Amino acid sequence: SLLSGRGMEYIEQQSSVLEQFKHSLQSALCCFLVGILGCFILFYPLFATDPATTLWGDQFDARLLHWIAEWGYQIIFVRHDPLNFWNAPSFYPHTGSLAYSDSLLSAQIFYAPLRLFGVSSFSALYCTLAGTAILGCVLSAIALQRIGGLSRYEMALIIFASHFGLSITSYLHHYQPNSIHPNLYHVRS
């Protein structure tokens, strides 16, 4: 018979792979939803304002990081001069000054397409913060799956605590810990 011996073994093996993929997908979706919930909690004050004209956060870092994100977009995608990305005019006439600060270069993955589609700079920044936070949650889920031995609920709790817990929310209005630099140290575990 065709389904005896090796054929049956192959079907069982494929079924096991499919079950592992299904479990991984469910866990990633659960952690994605944790990221959505965390972003809702972080950004709920924006729901009462016009996010296109409201700068969320403190009065220094929020402005600086908004300026840096917009500088990156302008120099790379509007002026088409990416070689001068590090030469931000923040400490003019010194060159390479952005290398001494947060460059937020990876934020352009989310920020630039939004700006290219006409989204305001503030709204693009908030979507970037949310997008990188959610990406960080999904990457943490992948790392925790590799470690193994955790239920999806345990993973969700660990991810929520590490991305939106007290150690992060104590810097609530300081953008870097929240999202722009996703908590990729979890991936290295």
C-alpha positions, 0 to 999 in steps of 0.5 A: 500500500502507498500509505504504509511505511515511509509514506505514512511516516512522511505524512506524520512528519508534515503534519508535525511541521504544520502544527509547529507552524500553526503554533508559531503563527498563533503565538506571533499573532498573540504577541502582535495583539499585545503590541497593539494593546501596548501602543493603545495604552501609550498613545491614548492621550493622542486620541483626544487631539489632532495627532497631525498637529500635536507633539506627544512627549516631553518638550526636549526629546520629543522635538529633537527626535521628531527633527531627526526623523524628519531630517533623515527623510528630507536628506535621503528622500527629498534632497536625494543626498544620503551621503550627507545623512550624518552631516545634520546641521544640529552642530553646524559647522561641524560635520558628522554630528548626527553620529554623536546622537540618535540617528533613528536611521532604521525608523525610516523603514516606517517613517519615509513611506508614510511621509512619501504618501503625504502623512504629516510628520507628527502622524508619521512619527507616531505610526513609526513608534507604534510600528517599531513597538509592534515589530519589537513584540513580534521579534521578541515572540520569535526569540521566545519561541526559539527558547521554547517551553513557554505557553503563548500566554506566558510569552504575551506576559513577558513581551508586554512587561518587557516592552510596556512595563514600568522600566519602559513607561518610566521613560514614557515620553522619551521615545527611544526606549519605547519603540524607535530602538526596538528591544532587540536585546531579547532576540539575542537571548 
